[in-house]
Each structure stands twice: as C-alpha cells, then as structure tokens.
C-alpha cells in the first residue's frame, strides 16, 4: 500500500476538524456551562460521548483489537460514506465493486460523485481476483468486498481476498455484516498484517439490534483517525451507545440466537429443495438463502398477499429468477413453508 497521504483527498489532509464541547472536556460529575444544553431532563439533555470510548473499550475486549483500531458509526452505511468522502476525489477517483453485491456501496459513490467500476463474479459466485486487479487503475482508491456476500450468501475464498490486499495500492473494505453466521473466522485476525484493510461489522444481524443503527469499522489506527476527524461530532446517540453496551453483556444470548438461526437455515434449505417450483437453493454462510425459482414475481406476489414478505433479486446480475429469503423463527419458517406448499398446489392445479 502506498502512503496514506497519497490516497487521501487534499482537503481532508488540510481539514481542521470541528472540536465539540465534549472533545474539550470529557470528565464526569461536573457542572456543564459549555455546550448550550438544556439543564433539565437529565441524562438525555446532555450530548453523548463523541468518541464512544466506553463502547470501543468493550468492543476491543470482545473483538481482540485495540480500541484505536475501532470506529463506530450510525450504521455501516455511515462508515461506507465516510470512507468514500475521505479518499475519493469527486468526478476523478473511482471505487471498484464486485457484482452482484450490497447496493449501498454504489449509492454512496453516486451521492459523492465518484466513478464506479464493477467486476462480475464468476458463475459460481466466487471473486474473480484477476479481473478485479486488472480493472483497478491509478485512480481506484477503494475496492469493496462483501463476504459473506449479499445477495449470493456465500463467503469468498480467503486466498482471493489476500491476493487483492497484497496487490492493490488502495483501501480494501471487507464488509463482514454476516460473519457470525459463517463457518470460518473473521479477517480481524489479519488486521495488523494489512494496513490497507478496513473491516465492517454491524449490530444489525447476529446481535439483533438493527433498530439502534450501529456499525463498526476496524482498521489501521491511522485510517480510523481519519474517519474520526471527518465524522459529525455526535454521530452515535447516547441511547444507541447504552443499548449496545447492554447487548454486549448478553453475548451468550446472541450466540444462542445464531445457533437457532443456523438450525432454521438448514430446515428452510431442506424444505425449499422439496418444492417443485424451486430450481436451486444456493449454499449460505449468512442468515438468508438465495433461491432460484420458476416465476419469482408470482412467488413474491402470492406470499405478499398473505403478508409474508421476501425479496425478489432476479434483476441483479447472475441472480436471474432468484428470490432472497431471510431466516426467521421456527414458527415463522413453518408458516412460510406451509404457504409455499399451498402455492405449489395452486400452480399444479391450474397447470401454470
């Protein structure tokens, strides 16, 4: 990787970051006359910790990384946006995305007027590392890799990701939103080996906290410091920090949920394969299944009429005729399968 200063936008290098009241005084048990807060409705009248120090300390212990290697944001989407804003010059630089993949990488690039390059996955949904590296040029600042991937549900080969890390001079963003459902370990163990690696994780999936909007970025301390300088002062609310800390004390409960989801993923996979209109159920390392079916629009419409909502992914590259089904509880999954069996009976009866 080339020096960080060569990758960063010049205005970011020269930026004098905003210093909030809680940056200048972070002690406790004081009388505050510095931040123009309302003196009533304690504790919600006060601004939250702008650097989320207690939360990062707890995450550091659980994840086995230094607190200075951790950034917390308003969902992973904020971190994606900050990375693009920090490193990509509008109308000049580009990011590279394997496709199909998570749509927010492209949306954030468009919002920031950054060019997008796409590298189609192989037919087996694996990365084409050679294609990715051949498409990268001197203005490619970042490569986004979602593994396990959304919507294909598979994890990419570790060797392909390492090859890209070793041969690309920019930032490699590895989105591990679904890592807790995978059969392999996180790339966090490689964090100190690759200064150009940024890993994204989230509280929205395994931790069951999508409603609090908390994303986590892990990376070289220098990269994390850049993100901390350009973020909005109080980007993670007091309520979000509190709920996250509470949830981190219930790690064993999260692990129980994951085991249940994995059991139910196996149940769904088995039952779906028995349906006549299902062509293929793809292997999954996530909390969802990608399923190729006959007439996906009809399947989605039928289930939606019963208020059973799945996602039609058939317009995405390589995902023709595919639907995406999130794993629910045992009761929810049984209801879904029972109604898919009813759909099968209807189409068989009508001769469609």
C-alpha positions as semicolon CSV with decimal commas, in nm:
position;residue;x (nm);y (nm);z (nm)
1;X;0,000;0,000;0,000
2;X;0,125;0,348;-0,085
3;X;0,142;0,618;0,184
4;X;-0,195;0,725;0,320
5;X;-0,132;1,088;0,224
6;X;-0,118;0,981;-0,141
7;X;-0,463;0,823;-0,116
8;X;-0,641;1,094;0,082
9;X;-0,812;1,395;-0,073
10;X;-0,604;1,709;-0,019
11;X;-0,889;1,896;0,153
12;X;-0,916;1,610;0,404
13;X;-0,543;1,627;0,478
14;X;-0,574;2,003;0,536
15;X;-0,901;1,977;0,732
16;X;-0,917;2,141;1,074
17;X;-1,176;1,916;1,239
18;X;-1,460;2,054;1,449
19;X;-1,389;2,042;1,821
20;X;-1,706;1,979;2,020
21;X;-1,757;2,074;2,384
22;X;-1,726;1,710;2,488
23;X;-1,399;1,677;2,297
24;X;-1,253;1,963;2,500
25;X;-1,381;1,833;2,834
26;X;-1,454;1,464;2,875
27;X;-1,457;1,434;3,254
28;X;-1,758;1,338;3,466
29;X;-1,952;1,475;3,763
30;X;-1,906;1,835;3,654
31;X;-2,149;2,125;3,612
32;X;-2,168;2,194;3,241
33;X;-2,197;2,551;3,116
34;X;-2,011;2,493;2,790
35;X;-2,236;2,324;2,533
36;X;-2,560;2,528;2,538
37;X;-2,754;2,223;2,655
38;X;-3,087;2,237;2,837
39;X;-3,018;2,190;3,213
40;X;-3,335;1,980;3,253
41;X;-3,432;1,622;3,157
42;X;-3,114;1,455;3,280
43;X;-2,939;1,249;3,136
44;X;-3,087;1,298;2,789
45;X;-3,023;1,671;2,795
46;X;-2,651;1,608;2,754
47;X;-2,463;1,535;2,435
48;X;-2,333;1,179;2,409
49;X;-1,967;1,079;2,425
50;X;-1,843;1,188;2,078
51;X;-1,574;0,919;2,064
52;X;-1,781;0,636;2,219
53;X;-1,487;0,548;2,447
54;X;-1,669;0,304;2,678
55;X;-1,827;0,122;2,384
56;X;-1,496;0,096;2,199
57;X;-1,324;-0,037;2,511
58;X;-1,584;-0,312;2,543
59;X;-1,565;-0,395;2,172
60;X;-1,187;-0,405;2,199
61;X;-1,208;-0,679;2,462
62;X;-1,466;-0,883;2,272
63;X;-1,309;-0,849;1,927
64;X;-0,946;-0,872;2,034
65;X;-0,832;-0,549;1,867
66;X;-0,700;-0,220;2,004
67;X;-0,961;0,050;2,075
68;X;-0,774;0,290;1,845
69;X;-0,842;0,044;1,562
70;X;-1,221;0,079;1,610
71;X;-1,465;0,328;1,462
72;X;-1,835;0,325;1,546
73;X;-2,092;0,486;1,323
74;X;-2,460;0,537;1,257
75;X;-2,487;0,201;1,084
76;X;-2,221;0,064;0,849
77;X;-2,364;0,293;0,581
78;X;-2,216;0,597;0,756
79;X;-1,873;0,433;0,755
80;X;-1,903;0,348;0,385
81;X;-1,992;0,709;0,311
82;X;-1,708;0,848;0,524
83;X;-1,452;0,623;0,355
84;X;-1,559;0,740;0,010
85;X;-1,561;1,104;0,120
86;X;-1,215;1,076;0,276
87;X;-1,035;0,902;-0,008
88;X;-1,221;0,969;-0,333
89;X;-1,194;1,295;-0,525
90;X;-1,538;1,365;-0,683
91;X;-1,554;1,322;-1,062
92;X;-1,195;1,191;-1,070
93;X;-1,146;0,887;-0,849
94;X;-1,326;0,556;-0,866
95;X;-1,421;0,262;-0,646
96;X;-1,438;-0,098;-0,758
97;X;-1,725;-0,330;-0,663
98;X;-1,771;-0,699;-0,742
99;X;-2,126;-0,760;-0,858
100;X;-2,379;-0,859;-0,751
101;X;-2,324;-0,710;-0,407
102;X;-2,469;-0,480;-0,140
103;X;-2,626;-0,180;-0,311
104;X;-2,517;0,096;-0,071
105;X;-2,158;0,097;-0,198
106;X;-2,287;0,215;-0,535
107;X;-2,541;0,456;-0,383
108;X;-2,278;0,623;-0,164
109;X;-2,044;0,655;-0,461
110;X;-2,316;0,820;-0,670
111;X;-2,401;1,063;-0,388
112;X;-2,034;1,163;-0,369
113;X;-1,997;1,184;-0,749
114;X;-1,741;0,905;-0,752
115;X;-1,698;0,678;-1,055
116;X;-1,797;0,311;-1,010
117;X;-1,623;0,015;-1,170
118;X;-1,781;-0,329;-1,150
119;X;-1,625;-0,674;-1,170
120;X;-1,872;-0,954;-1,234
121;X;-1,840;-1,252;-1,003
122;X;-1,767;-1,591;-1,152
123;X;-2,062;-1,814;-1,237
124;X;-2,010;-1,996;-0,905
125;X;-2,037;-1,658;-0,724
126;X;-1,667;-1,652;-0,634
127;X;-1,444;-1,347;-0,676
128;X;-1,254;-1,305;-0,998
129;X;-0,941;-1,161;-0,834
130;X;-0,757;-1,134;-1,166
131;X;-1,039;-0,930;-1,319
132;X;-1,063;-0,705;-1,016
133;X;-0,691;-0,628;-1,016
134;X;-0,689;-0,571;-1,392
135;X;-0,973;-0,318;-1,365
136;X;-0,805;-0,118;-1,089
137;X;-0,611;0,184;-1,214
138;X;-0,421;0,475;-1,060
139;X;-0,750;0,647;-0,971
140;X;-0,906;0,344;-0,799
141;X;-0,899;0,433;-0,432
142;X;-1,109;0,153;-0,285
143;X;-1,234;-0,198;-0,351
144;X;-1,546;-0,305;-0,163
145;X;-1,586;-0,677;-0,090
146;X;-1,890;-0,813;0,095
147;X;-1,812;-1,156;0,242
148;X;-2,037;-1,339;0,316
149;X;-2,188;-1,167;0,018
150;X;-2,531;-1,012;-0,013
151;X;-2,731;-1,136;-0,205
152;X;-2,543;-1,453;-0,303
153;X;-2,493;-1,565;0,064
154;X;-2,152;-1,725;0,001
155;X;-1,815;-1,635;0,151
156;X;-1,530;-1,558;-0,084
157;X;-1,205;-1,755;-0,079
158;X;-0,957;-1,621;0,174
159;X;-0,675;-1,661;-0,077
160;X;-0,853;-1,433;-0,329
161;X;-0,906;-1,160;-0,069
162;X;-0,543;-1,179;0,044
163;X;-0,426;-1,165;-0,317
164;X;-0,621;-0,842;-0,366
165;X;-0,488;-0,697;-0,039
166;X;-0,131;-0,770;-0,144
167;X;-0,159;-0,638;-0,499
168;X;-0,384;-0,332;-0,465
169;X;-0,237;0,001;-0,356
170;X;-0,561;0,143;-0,220
171;X;-0,804;0,058;0,061
172;X;-0,978;-0,281;0,062
173;X;-1,308;-0,261;0,251
174;X;-1,420;-0,604;0,366
175;X;-1,784;-0,598;0,475
176;X;-1,842;-0,877;0,727
177;X;-2,201;-0,795;0,820
178;X;-2,291;-1,166;0,814
179;X;-1,968;-1,310;0,955
180;X;-2,131;-1,453;1,269
181;X;-2,331;-1,696;1,054
182;X;-2,028;-1,817;0,856
183;X;-1,834;-2,137;0,907
184;X;-1,498;-1,955;0,901
185;X;-1,329;-1,691;1,114
186;X;-1,331;-1,316;1,065
187;X;-1,046;-1,138;0,887
188;X;-0,994;-0,941;1,209
189;X;-0,704;-1,174;1,284
190;X;-0,523;-1,022;0,984
191;X;-0,589;-0,659;1,077
192;X;-0,230;-0,588;1,185
193;X;-0,088;-0,757;0,875
194;X;-0,258;-0,537;0,614
195;X;-0,263;-0,159;0,675
196;X;-0,490;-0,115;0,371
197;X;-0,761;-0,342;0,519
198;X;-1,080;-0,194;0,665
199;X;-1,335;-0,441;0,806
200;X;-1,701;-0,354;0,857
201;X;-1,926;-0,534;1,103
202;X;-2,268;-0,448;1,243
203;X;-2,511;-0,485;1,531
204;X;-2,797;-0,530;1,282
205;X;-2,765;-0,903;1,210
206;X;-2,641;-1,153;1,470
207;X;-2,682;-0,906;1,757
208;X;-3,047;-0,841;1,665
209;X;-3,013;-0,462;1,702
210;X;-3,091;-0,323;1,356
211;X;-3,316;-0,060;1,516
212;X;-3,036;0,112;1,709
213;X;-2,827;0,176;1,392
214;X;-2,474;0,087;1,495
215;X;-2,198;-0,010;1,256
216;X;-1,837;-0,090;1,343
217;X;-1,527;-0,024;1,138
218;X;-1,192;-0,188;1,214
219;X;-0,868;-0,076;1,055
220;X;-0,521;0,064;1,090
221;X;-0,517;0,332;1,363
222;X;-0,418;0,596;1,106
223;X;-0,721;0,519;0,888
224;X;-0,953;0,513;1,191
225;X;-0,816;0,851;1,299
226;X;-0,905;0,996;0,957
227;X;-1,266;0,876;0,992
228;X;-1,284;1,019;1,344
229;X;-1,166;1,359;1,219
230;X;-1,428;1,391;0,945
231;X;-1,736;1,239;1,112
232;X;-2,012;1,456;1,255
233;X;-1,940;1,536;1,622
234;X;-2,208;1,323;1,792
235;X;-2,272;1,058;1,529
236;X;-2,372;0,779;1,771
237;X;-2,651;0,870;2,012
238;X;-2,646;0,817;2,386
239;X;-2,934;0,569;2,353
240;X;-2,751;0,369;2,087
241;X;-2,433;0,353;2,294
242;X;-2,627;0,246;2,602
243;X;-2,824;-0,026;2,423
244;X;-2,510;-0,158;2,253
245;X;-2,326;-0,183;2,584
246;X;-2,622;-0,367;2,735
247;X;-2,631;-0,609;2,441
248;X;-2,257;-0,678;2,462
249;X;-2,318;-0,811;2,814
250;X;-2,556;-1,066;2,658
251;X;-2,307;-1,221;2,418
252;X;-2,411;-1,574;2,515
253;X;-2,770;-1,492;2,420
254;X;-2,654;-1,366;2,080
255;X;-2,462;-1,688;2,028
256;X;-2,778;-1,886;2,113
257;X;-2,974;-1,685;1,852
258;X;-2,707;-1,759;1,593
259;X;-2,724;-2,133;1,662
260;X;-3,102;-2,121;1,628
261;X;-3,081;-1,929;1,301
262;X;-2,830;-2,178;1,162
263;X;-3,060;-2,468;1,258
264;X;-3,352;-2,294;1,092
265;X;-3,144;-2,214;0,786
266;X;-3,085;-2,587;0,745
267;X;-3,458;-2,652;0,793
268;X;-3,553;-2,397;0,527
269;X;-3,290;-2,523;0,286
270;X;-3,418;-2,881;0,317
271;X;-3,785;-2,786;0,279
272;X;-3,727;-2,547;-0,010
273;X;-3,543;-2,814;-0,208
274;X;-3,855;-3,029;-0,192
275;X;-4,073;-2,770;-0,371
276;X;-4,136;-2,837;-0,739
277;X;-4,104;-2,471;-0,844
278;X;-3,765;-2,433;-0,675
279;X;-3,478;-2,484;-0,918
280;X;-3,188;-2,436;-0,678
281;X;-3,109;-2,337;-0,320
282;X;-2,761;-2,188;-0,303
283;X;-2,522;-2,263;-0,014
284;X;-2,531;-1,996;0,253
285;X;-2,287;-1,852;0,507
286;X;-2,542;-1,585;0,605
287;X;-2,881;-1,558;0,776
288;X;-3,061;-1,580;0,443
289;X;-3,092;-1,807;0,142
290;X;-3,072;-1,723;-0,228
291;X;-3,322;-1,942;-0,412
292;X;-3,374;-1,980;-0,786
293;X;-3,741;-2,039;-0,867
294;X;-3,986;-2,053;-1,154
295;X;-4,158;-1,714;-1,191
296;X;-4,014;-1,523;-0,893
297;X;-4,257;-1,233;-0,939
298;X;-4,550;-1,472;-0,898
299;X;-4,398;-1,632;-0,586
300;X;-4,332;-1,293;-0,425
301;X;-4,677;-1,162;-0,514
302;X;-4,854;-1,468;-0,375
303;X;-4,665;-1,452;-0,046
304;X;-4,705;-1,075;-0,018
305;X;-5,084;-1,118;-0,048
306;X;-5,053;-1,323;0,272
307;X;-4,826;-1,060;0,431
308;X;-4,524;-1,289;0,401
309;X;-4,253;-1,066;0,259
310;X;-3,949;-1,200;0,076
311;X;-3,719;-1,017;-0,169
312;X;-3,714;-1,052;-0,546
313;X;-3,348;-1,035;-0,653
314;X;-3,400;-1,154;-1,010
315;X;-3,289;-0,824;-1,167
316;X;-2,941;-0,844;-1,018
317;X;-2,655;-0,981;-1,232
318;X;-2,618;-1,361;-1,209
319;X;-2,934;-1,375;-0,995
320;X;-3,191;-1,423;-1,269
321;X;-3,510;-1,589;-1,131
322;X;-3,379;-1,563;-0,775
323;X;-3,556;-1,470;-0,454
324;X;-3,391;-1,399;-0,119
325;X;-3,540;-1,539;0,200
326;X;-3,429;-1,426;0,545
327;X;-3,429;-1,696;0,811
328;X;-3,698;-1,635;1,072
329;X;-3,805;-1,816;1,387
330;X;-3,915;-2,179;1,378
331;X;-4,282;-2,071;1,380
332;X;-4,230;-1,809;1,108
333;X;-4,039;-2,051;0,887
334;X;-4,307;-2,320;0,919
335;X;-4,576;-2,068;0,820
336;X;-4,367;-1,964;0,519
337;X;-4,309;-2,322;0,402
338;X;-4,675;-2,419;0,459
339;X;-4,787;-2,133;0,237
340;X;-4,525;-2,210;-0,027
341;X;-4,668;-2,563;-0,034
342;X;-5,013;-2,411;-0,089
343;X;-4,870;-2,204;-0,373
344;X;-4,722;-2,521;-0,522
345;X;-5,064;-2,691;-0,508
346;X;-5,232;-2,393;-0,674
347;X;-4,988;-2,374;-0,965
348;X;-5,002;-2,752;-1,012
349;X;-5,381;-2,746;-1,012
350;X;-5,404;-2,453;-1,253
351;X;-5,138;-2,603;-1,480
352;X;-4,922;-2,288;-1,473
